[in-house]
Amino acid sequence: MKIKVLLISIIIPFVCFSQEYRYTNNQYANSTKISNVIYGNAPFINGPLHTVESSTTNKNLIMDIYQPTDDTFTLRPAIIFAHPGGFLTGNRMVQDMNALCDSLARKGYVTATIDYRKGFNLTSNQGIHSTRAVYRGIQDGRTAVRFLRANASLYGIDPNKIYFVGSSAGSFIGLHSIYLDTPAEIPSQTGSVTYFNITPPFNHTAPNLGPLDIGTNLSFNGKPDAVVSMWGAIQNTTLITADNSTPVLLIHGEDDATVSFDSGSPFGFSALPVAYGSNAINTRLNQLGFTNHETYFVAGQDHEFHGTSNGTWDNGTGGNSFYPIIVNKVNQFLWKQHKPTADYNWTASTTDVSFTDTSSGSLAWWWDFDDGTFSNEQNPTHIFLSPGDYSVKLYVENNIKSWDQITKTVTVSSLTTKTFDINSLNLFPNPATETIQVKWQSSNRAFYYRIVDVSGKSVYSNQMITNGEIISLANLEKGLYFITFYQDDYTKTIKVIKN
């Protein structure tokens, strides 16, 4: 049976929930950092010049994890951040990566900033060595994704919502993690290759770097569920095929001289392979008809235009005018990947309006009827006190407390007799001591009523009362109660305080 609900202007604890706007608004004053988390182990090239790739030492791969301080929720999306530095410099502690981790953690995410393997021979065979350096980074990025999926319960993460955000070299990792996804696409230079160095040892054979996923947690998927690329590029846009539908946000300055917005060798160094930047990637995605990608391209801006150089703030304090824009772009894009979609239909019979939830992915509902009353039923029917236009808002949440809301104008007409009676129903006195009197407009109508305490426990139920009758409160303890009056499908709830 449809229940027509009219709630008082306070939010009743046992029927309503608050609107948190988690993942878009700051929910927590601070984030808590877990330092030096080992997420994998891989062979690092020995020596400062990285000229002999067969000379390696296995070392741990490290990440720092940020969590919202005092957050008790345990099913949160996670974001991995990968630093810039051209696969030669940088680390997980650069300033912009740490600032982004802290900012997004305060909104309710779990975030992580990673170290990955760096270094390649710049003196000769730069094309081979740089390709292998990027590939090692891709392997490490996928290892980080698998680690968080495997340890989701430990860190309070939803294992199906692991996102990757990269800056410059870090974006090469993120983009290739979703587009370089079959053995046939792996560059031949990542296998066992022989080359001649201009420094000793002159003749050298580099080992096969192996598949995309190496190390531990191999039963878990290493591909992130969405990627944000800041001033990044890929080996070739032909890597993007019709089945590469992972959502992506591309951020790039159109005058980038380090990683071309269109295509070109990084740093303008022709010995390095040509890379295809955000504009070329976006063109390819459009050609394939993908609609789940977004761009933020800024004319006249160069590399890292949010105010850093290799991840370090240019001004010493943090960011420039573009930085908050980029944070908001990243924030909004990732929220769209896991939010429900709010929507509803409504039909009116005079002032009685039936609402039908048509949202997708929602598990909880909060209605604001624009008359000081609320409901958390999925499909409520509401009685308005007077005719007019009302801006009715529906706020919904899903299993990870992500949200959406929609507001529509609902038009109601004149009152019915039953509606007028229940709207005019009131209690005197209130607060009360031993008794309370019930009055409404008509003298020949009867209502049923029930009383519940603040915990929702029923005190009286299915009691009939006529206009002007007295309800005894003598057997009730002092405190707050809620009396609901109902007849047919018409309902009204009133707060009562017993002194």
DOVEXLO-72072 format. One line per field, with one value per residue (C-alpha): x, y, z; chain. Coordinates in steps of 0.05 Angstrom, whole numbers, always signed. Layout:
<sites>
xx: X;...
yy: Y;...
zz: Z;...
kette: A;...
</sites>
This chain:
<sites>
xx: +0;+26;+38;+26;+77;+79;+139;+153;+207;+262;+298;+273;+334;+305;+276;+324;+398;+443;+469;+545;+565;+624;+679;+662;+664;+715;+690;+750;+797;+859;+887;+931;+993;+1019;+1091;+1136;+1085;+1118;+1073;+1120;+1190;+1226;+1296;+1329;+1387;+1452;+1497;+1483;+1484;+1441;+1484;+1483;+1412;+1432;+1463;+1404;+1386;+1317;+1289;+1223;+1173;+1146;+1082;+1054;+980;+934;+868;+815;+830;+778;+738;+703;+676;+711;+689;+723;+750;+826;+870;+943;+986;+1050;+1101;+1136;+1210;+1221;+1236;+1301;+1285;+1230;+1199;+1133;+1145;+1144;+1100;+1042;+1032;+1029;+982;+935;+936;+919;+865;+828;+835;+799;+740;+735;+782;+841;+900;+971;+1034;+1084;+1157;+1171;+1234;+1273;+1336;+1359;+1421;+1422;+1489;+1469;+1410;+1364;+1303;+1313;+1329;+1273;+1222;+1246;+1244;+1171;+1154;+1185;+1143;+1081;+1096;+1105;+1041;+1002;+1035;+1010;+938;+941;+968;+910;+859;+891;+894;+828;+800;+863;+859;+782;+781;+729;+773;+731;+745;+821;+839;+906;+929;+996;+1037;+1082;+1122;+1069;+1017;+1056;+1048;+974;+955;+995;+965;+897;+917;+978;+939;+955;+1019;+1018;+1021;+1083;+1143;+1196;+1249;+1224;+1247;+1319;+1356;+1430;+1461;+1528;+1546;+1593;+1618;+1644;+1620;+1611;+1572;+1512;+1448;+1390;+1345;+1272;+1230;+1173;+1097;+1059;+1042;+1101;+1114;+1059;+983;+980;+909;+885;+873;+929;+889;+861;+786;+797;+857;+874;+932;+965;+1010;+1021;+1027;+1029;+1073;+1021;+946;+938;+944;+874;+824;+749;+752;+795;+735;+767;+746;+801;+811;+864;+896;+947;+976;+972;+1042;+1076;+1149;+1166;+1111;+1079;+1004;+1001;+1061;+1137;+1198;+1196;+1239;+1247;+1304;+1299;+1338;+1277;+1217;+1159;+1102;+1029;+1000;+932;+905;+922;+893;+829;+822;+830;+778;+729;+741;+723;+660;+678;+637;+669;+729;+739;+791;+819;+864;+891;+918;+985;+1005;+1067;+1085;+1061;+1022;+990;+1051;+1106;+1171;+1182;+1129;+1160;+1120;+1149;+1126;+1148;+1078;+1033;+1001;+977;+909;+904;+917;+848;+816;+855;+839;+765;+769;+802;+753;+690;+715;+730;+665;+626;+658;+625;+565;+492;+445;+386;+319;+245;+175;+114;+39;-9;-80;-97;-46;-29;+33;+61;+136;+168;+243;+276;+348;+402;+452;+421;+409;+386;+340;+327;+270;+263;+192;+207;+155;+198;+185;+226;+224;+273;+224;+243;+174;+136;+68;+67;+11;+26;-6;-26;-28;+30;+97;+148;+222;+227;+298;+318;+386;+410;+470;+499;+538;+603;+566;+574;+516;+475;+415;+362;+310;+245;+186;+124;+57;-1;-73;-129;-139;-186;-230;-187;-124;-153;-172;-105;-67;-109;-97;-58;-43;-53;-14;+54;+99;+50;+50;-4;-52;-55;-117;-126;-165;-177;-225;-282;-322;-347;-281;-238;-164;-119;-54;+11;+65;+139;+199;+263;+293;+234;+204;+128;+92;+20;-7;-73;-111;-173;-188;-242;-239;-227;-209;-153;-91;-62;+13;+12;+48;+104;+172;+193;+224;+212;+159;+129;+54;+31;-42;-68;-132;-133;-69;-64;-11;+15;+71;+78;+134;+110;+151;+130;+155
yy: +0;+69;+110;+185;+216;+284;+292;+349;+400;+365;+304;+244;+202;+134;+152;+201;+208;+268;+290;+283;+300;+253;+251;+322;+363;+361;+312;+309;+362;+320;+259;+206;+182;+110;+115;+64;+12;-42;-56;-101;-121;-114;-114;-45;-30;-21;+39;+114;+114;+51;+29;-46;-71;-142;-117;-112;-117;-135;-80;-63;-17;+34;+75;+122;+115;+171;+158;+206;+217;+185;+158;+93;+76;+16;+14;+74;+85;+91;+136;+121;+181;+174;+231;+266;+266;+236;+167;+197;+237;+248;+206;+194;+253;+309;+367;+364;+289;+295;+355;+318;+256;+298;+338;+278;+238;+294;+284;+210;+174;+129;+157;+133;+162;+113;+105;+67;+45;+101;+110;+93;+102;+170;+162;+113;+73;+122;+95;+25;+47;+98;+49;-2;+51;+68;-6;-18;+40;+9;-57;-20;+20;-44;-76;-18;-27;-102;-89;-44;-93;-150;-110;-74;-99;-78;-5;+1;+3;-18;-65;-49;+25;+36;+99;+123;+196;+211;+273;+273;+208;+184;+196;+153;+97;+109;+115;+54;+14;+19;+21;-25;-87;-145;-184;-164;-90;-97;-64;-113;-71;-97;-167;-191;-142;-134;-66;-30;+20;+78;+65;+0;-54;-40;-103;-116;-158;-132;-184;-195;-151;-201;-191;-130;-161;-187;-200;-213;-211;-236;-262;-189;-142;-91;-45;+16;+31;+103;+146;+220;+241;+307;+328;+255;+215;+145;+107;+109;+122;+56;+24;+51;+0;-7;-48;+4;+38;+56;+127;+179;+253;+287;+352;+388;+455;+467;+498;+441;+438;+378;+328;+350;+366;+333;+289;+294;+270;+287;+347;+359;+307;+272;+211;+193;+160;+202;+203;+221;+272;+288;+321;+260;+214;+254;+253;+177;+169;+211;+171;+108;+140;+138;+184;+169;+215;+288;+341;+403;+435;+505;+548;+583;+538;+496;+433;+425;+490;+482;+512;+460;+439;+364;+364;+420;+484;+542;+593;+553;+551;+512;+519;+576;+597;+533;+486;+491;+484;+420;+392;+405;+374;+311;+309;+316;+267;+212;+224;+211;+143;+116;+159;+137;+176;+210;+217;+210;+217;+246;+246;+291;+282;+351;+361;+287;+274;+204;+202;+144;+136;+123;+130;+81;+51;+80;+44;+102;+161;+229;+273;+347;+368;+443;+453;+437;+363;+303;+228;+171;+124;+102;+118;+164;+196;+265;+311;+385;+435;+483;+485;+516;+500;+463;+450;+377;+350;+277;+260;+188;+147;+80;+26;+67;+130;+164;+210;+247;+293;+324;+378;+385;+432;+397;+432;+415;+441;+448;+408;+347;+339;+283;+323;+384;+344;+311;+375;+412;+358;+382;+366;+407;+420;+403;+394;+354;+320;+267;+277;+309;+328;+315;+364;+372;+407;+356;+328;+264;+232;+183;+168;+112;+129;+98;+124;+108;+131;+162;+93;+74;+26;+23;+44;+44;+22;+15;+58;+95;+167;+218;+293;+325;+260;+255;+211;+189;+195;+172;+107;+138;+159;+231;+245;+253;+213;+213;+203;+183;+191;+153;+138;+100;+124;+190;+199;+254;+250;+299;+306;+304;+319;+292;+333
zz: +0;-16;+46;+44;+90;+121;+167;+214;+197;+235;+208;+248;+266;+249;+181;+149;+134;+124;+57;+60;-12;-1;-54;-79;-15;+41;+93;+139;+168;+157;+123;+156;+119;+121;+98;+64;+45;+2;-57;-97;-115;-182;-213;-213;-260;-224;-233;-239;-315;-324;-383;-369;-364;-347;-283;-235;-161;-137;-92;-60;-93;-43;-38;+15;+29;+52;+88;+114;+188;+233;+174;+194;+126;+94;+21;-11;-82;-86;-128;-146;-163;-205;-205;-264;-280;-350;-320;-296;-234;-183;-128;-92;-45;-96;-74;-123;-115;-39;-43;-89;-44;+17;-19;-47;+18;+55;+9;+28;-20;-3;-42;-55;-85;-114;-130;-194;-228;-262;-302;-373;-415;-448;-483;-538;-564;-531;-568;-540;-470;-463;-488;-437;-383;-397;-399;-330;-304;-334;-300;-233;-242;-255;-194;-152;-178;-163;-94;-75;-103;-64;+0;-6;+60;+97;+73;+69;-8;-59;-102;-163;-162;-168;-208;-234;-239;-272;-284;-346;-341;-292;-346;-395;-343;-333;-406;-428;-371;-405;-479;-482;-460;-506;-518;-592;-573;-529;-563;-588;-553;-486;-503;-504;-548;-566;-577;-578;-524;-535;-465;-435;-438;-512;-533;-490;-489;-448;-416;-433;-387;-387;-390;-368;-300;-261;-187;-136;-134;-205;-197;-193;-252;-262;-307;-270;-273;-297;-314;-309;-353;-340;-398;-419;-483;-512;-560;-616;-620;-657;-588;-574;-601;-598;-534;-496;-463;-396;-377;-385;-370;-412;-385;-427;-445;-520;-522;-484;-506;-462;-480;-545;-544;-613;-629;-624;-587;-512;-494;-569;-566;-633;-608;-566;-600;-622;-571;-585;-537;-511;-574;-616;-563;-560;-635;-635;-579;-618;-681;-642;-616;-542;-498;-431;-439;-420;-436;-405;-458;-445;-501;-490;-431;-426;-388;-315;-322;-253;-221;-214;-244;-238;-184;-142;-132;-172;-121;-60;-30;-76;-143;-185;-212;-253;-195;-161;-230;-243;-175;-187;-257;-229;-171;-214;-266;-216;-178;-242;-248;-185;-170;-177;-222;-188;-224;-209;-239;-203;-211;-174;-150;-122;-67;-61;-102;-115;-128;-166;-160;-228;-204;-224;-176;-113;-47;-3;-16;+17;-7;+8;-10;-5;+49;+110;+107;+86;+72;+61;+27;-43;-71;-24;-33;-2;+21;+11;+58;+3;-73;-112;-145;-103;-118;-96;-89;-89;-60;-69;-46;-67;-30;-27;-3;-69;-86;-137;-132;-177;-166;-205;-201;-176;-185;-138;-141;-89;-25;-19;+43;+71;+57;+91;+153;+163;+148;+200;+253;+314;+387;+450;+494;+467;+506;+550;+618;+628;+569;+501;+460;+386;+342;+267;+220;+212;+270;+237;+218;+257;+251;+275;+309;+333;+379;+373;+415;+387;+374;+330;+381;+379;+443;+419;+351;+314;+364;+338;+358;+340;+338;+406;+442;+493;+489;+555;+563;+636;+623;+581;+607;+598;+531;+456;+418;+349;+339;+269;+250;+190;+151;+86;+51;+88;+142;+187;+239;+297;+348;+420;+482;+549;+608
kette: A;A;A;A;A;A;A;A;A;A;A;A;A;A;A;A;A;A;A;A;A;A;A;A;A;A;A;A;A;A;A;A;A;A;A;A;A;A;A;A;A;A;A;A;A;A;A;A;A;A;A;A;A;A;A;A;A;A;A;A;A;A;A;A;A;A;A;A;A;A;A;A;A;A;A;A;A;A;A;A;A;A;A;A;A;A;A;A;A;A;A;A;A;A;A;A;A;A;A;A;A;A;A;A;A;A;A;A;A;A;A;A;A;A;A;A;A;A;A;A;A;A;A;A;A;A;A;A;A;A;A;A;A;A;A;A;A;A;A;A;A;A;A;A;A;A;A;A;A;A;A;A;A;A;A;A;A;A;A;A;A;A;A;A;A;A;A;A;A;A;A;A;A;A;A;A;A;A;A;A;A;A;A;A;A;A;A;A;A;A;A;A;A;A;A;A;A;A;A;A;A;A;A;A;A;A;A;A;A;A;A;A;A;A;A;A;A;A;A;A;A;A;A;A;A;A;A;A;A;A;A;A;A;A;A;A;A;A;A;A;A;A;A;A;A;A;A;A;A;A;A;A;A;A;A;A;A;A;A;A;A;A;A;A;A;A;A;A;A;A;A;A;A;A;A;A;A;A;A;A;A;A;A;A;A;A;A;A;A;A;A;A;A;A;A;A;A;A;A;A;A;A;A;A;A;A;A;A;A;A;A;A;A;A;A;A;A;A;A;A;A;A;A;A;A;A;A;A;A;A;A;A;A;A;A;A;A;A;A;A;A;A;A;A;A;A;A;A;A;A;A;A;A;A;A;A;A;A;A;A;A;A;A;A;A;A;A;A;A;A;A;A;A;A;A;A;A;A;A;A;A;A;A;A;A;A;A;A;A;A;A;A;A;A;A;A;A;A;A;A;A;A;A;A;A;A;A;A;A;A;A;A;A;A;A;A;A;A;A;A;A;A;A;A;A;A;A;A;A;A;A;A;A;A;A;A;A;A;A;A;A;A;A;A;A;A;A;A;A;A;A;A;A;A;A;A;A;A;A;A;A;A;A;A;A;A;A;A;A;A;A;A;A;A;A;A;A;A;A;A;A;A;A;A;A;A;A;A;A;A;A;A;A;A;A;A;A;A;A
</sites>
